């Protein structure tokens, strides 16, 4: 499982990749917030997108690329706020598609909140 940790107090966040061992720091104004329209709690930067960028390198995201992409298997992820680590803000699944000649792409699915 990948656990994405948000610290709204000092506006930082990170997750440790269980496949390559890297600690990936989130950049920018990292926080969780409650959506004014729906009242659903959200993460910024979006946990789902941050994990996806780690496995499918995106230079603009400033997130390090996974060096062990060949070892990645289906797994789950969850995002938590550092001040309340037992309360899950968002969670989902990482699905690895295996093609006839390659392994990938990685799909990161968010189950809650959608």
Beta strands, then each sheet from edge to edge (+ up, - down):
strand 1: 2-7
strand 2: 12-16
strand 3: 23-26
strand 4: 31-34
strand 5: 41-44
strand 6: 75-81
strand 7: 84-98
strand 8: 103-112
sheet 1: 3+ 2- 1+ 6+ 7- 8+
sheet 2: 4+ 5-
end
